[in-house]
Amino acid sequence: MRLETERLTLRSWEERDRAPLASILGDPEVRRFYPSALTPEQAGAQLDFAMERQAAVGVHFGAAELRSTGRLVGLIGLAWIPDETRDAIPGRPAVEIGWQFDKSLWGQGLAPEGARAWLEHGFDALGLSEIVAFTFRGNLPSQRVMTKIGMTRDPAGDFEHPRLPPGHPLRPHVLYRISRA
Ligand SMILES: CC(C)(COP(=O)(O)OP(=O)(O)OC[C@H]1O[C@@H](n2cnc3c(N)ncnc32)[C@H](O)[C@@H]1OP(=O)(O)O)[C@@H](O)C(=O)NCCC(=O)NCCS
């Protein structure tokens, strides 16, 4: 699995990604809209899970590498939404798009650039009819990316994330959708 954009290579995970991914996901600022930053062990488990999913179902959030340097700068891609989460979202959407980037590169439009390539792949190569994105309602940077790539907020799709306990401040989520043109 490999996609090229102007500045990014989007590809499957490799063993050499383990340390740089742990550094990105271990950053409390990158993780400020998640329950916690990840330890290297937790980031490694996430990498293992992503590799397994990519092997089993073809896609999962993948690696984003800067073409100019070969450096891993984030994770981005499409993923099949787990049943527990689907059940909490009106309409039970199937596939989401998501992203997390190294904060030293924020503000350069890299996430939308990578996301546009993933949307095109999802609609044209995978034949998906709809892709959604969701995030904590206070995560405005991520919602900006959703808007930039042509997604539309669906207020009827707001939901409480089932993987967080009732009353957790990060539990309220907003939903954005985009359908194949
Ligand atoms: C969301 C994220 C991937 C955006 O990536 P990006 O490549 O910076 O995207 P953009 O350059 O298009 O910037 C998007 C918005 O981020 C915000 N932003 C930009 N630079 C920023 C910075 N240094 N600090 C905080 N926010 C910033 C701006 O609101 C920007 O919108 P604008 O272009 O209208 O000003 C990135 O902020 C990130 O990794 N955040 C932490 C992980 C996360 O929350 N992931 C989403 C979970 S659903």
The ligand as a MOL file (V3000), in Angstrom:
LIG
                    3D

  0  0  0     0  0            999 V3000
M  V30 BEGIN CTAB
M  V30 COUNTS 48 50 0 0 0
M  V30 BEGIN ATOM
M  V30 1 C -5.2820 17.8670 13.4590 0
M  V30 2 C -3.8910 17.8640 12.8240 0
M  V30 3 C -3.6200 16.5000 12.2170 0
M  V30 4 C -3.8750 18.9270 11.7160 0
M  V30 5 O -2.6930 18.7450 10.9270 0
M  V30 6 P -1.9990 19.9390 10.1030 0
M  V30 7 O -1.1200 19.2830 9.1100 0
M  V30 8 O -1.4390 20.9170 11.0350 0
M  V30 9 O -3.2700 20.5940 9.3530 0
M  V30 10 P -3.3620 22.1130 8.8010 0
M  V30 11 O -2.0200 22.6590 8.5080 0
M  V30 12 O -4.3610 22.0740 7.7100 0
M  V30 13 O -3.9710 22.9070 10.0210 0
M  V30 14 C -5.2970 22.6430 10.4470 0
M  V30 15 C -5.6570 23.5730 11.5860 0
M  V30 16 O -4.8090 23.2800 12.6970 0
M  V30 17 C -4.6510 24.4940 13.4660 0
M  V30 18 N -3.2300 24.7240 13.6600 0
M  V30 19 C -2.2890 25.0140 12.7450 0
M  V30 20 N -1.0800 25.1380 13.3250 0
M  V30 21 C -1.2750 24.9080 14.6360 0
M  V30 22 C -0.4160 24.8850 15.7540 0
M  V30 23 N 0.8910 25.1280 15.6250 0
M  V30 24 N -0.9460 24.6020 16.9740 0
M  V30 25 C -2.2470 24.3480 17.1180 0
M  V30 26 N -3.1220 24.3360 16.0620 0
M  V30 27 C -2.6450 24.6150 14.8580 0
M  V30 28 C -5.3150 25.6060 12.7110 0
M  V30 29 O -6.6110 25.7410 13.2520 0
M  V30 30 C -5.4170 25.0210 11.3140 0
M  V30 31 O -6.4920 25.5740 10.5930 0
M  V30 32 P -6.2140 26.8050 9.5620 0
M  V30 33 O -5.3340 26.2730 8.4760 0
M  V30 34 O -7.5440 27.2010 9.1160 0
M  V30 35 O -5.5000 27.8700 10.3630 0
M  V30 36 C -2.8020 18.1910 13.8680 0
M  V30 37 O -3.1760 19.3650 14.5210 0
M  V30 38 C -2.6190 17.0840 14.9060 0
M  V30 39 O -1.8920 16.1380 14.7010 0
M  V30 40 N -3.2980 17.2400 16.0430 0
M  V30 41 C -3.1600 16.2910 17.1720 0
M  V30 42 C -3.7950 14.9450 16.8800 0
M  V30 43 C -5.2740 15.0440 16.6650 0
M  V30 44 O -5.9800 15.7660 17.3590 0
M  V30 45 N -5.7330 14.2800 15.6760 0
M  V30 46 C -7.1260 14.2120 15.3310 0
M  V30 47 C -7.8540 13.3040 16.1940 0
M  V30 48 S -9.5130 13.0650 15.6060 0
M  V30 END ATOM
M  V30 BEGIN BOND
M  V30 1 1 1 2
M  V30 2 1 2 3
M  V30 3 1 2 4
M  V30 4 1 2 36
M  V30 5 1 4 5
M  V30 6 1 5 6
M  V30 7 2 6 7
M  V30 8 1 6 8
M  V30 9 1 6 9
M  V30 10 1 9 10
M  V30 11 2 10 11
M  V30 12 1 10 12
M  V30 13 1 10 13
M  V30 14 1 13 14
M  V30 15 1 14 15
M  V30 16 1 15 16
M  V30 17 1 15 30
M  V30 18 1 16 17
M  V30 19 1 17 18
M  V30 20 1 17 28
M  V30 21 1 18 19
M  V30 22 1 18 27
M  V30 23 2 19 20
M  V30 24 1 20 21
M  V30 25 1 21 22
M  V30 26 2 21 27
M  V30 27 1 22 23
M  V30 28 2 22 24
M  V30 29 1 24 25
M  V30 30 2 25 26
M  V30 31 1 26 27
M  V30 32 1 28 29
M  V30 33 1 28 30
M  V30 34 1 30 31
M  V30 35 1 31 32
M  V30 36 2 32 33
M  V30 37 1 32 34
M  V30 38 1 32 35
M  V30 39 1 36 37
M  V30 40 1 36 38
M  V30 41 2 38 39
M  V30 42 1 38 40
M  V30 43 1 40 41
M  V30 44 1 41 42
M  V30 45 1 42 43
M  V30 46 2 43 44
M  V30 47 1 43 45
M  V30 48 1 45 46
M  V30 49 1 46 47
M  V30 50 1 47 48
M  V30 END BOND
M  V30 END CTAB
M  END
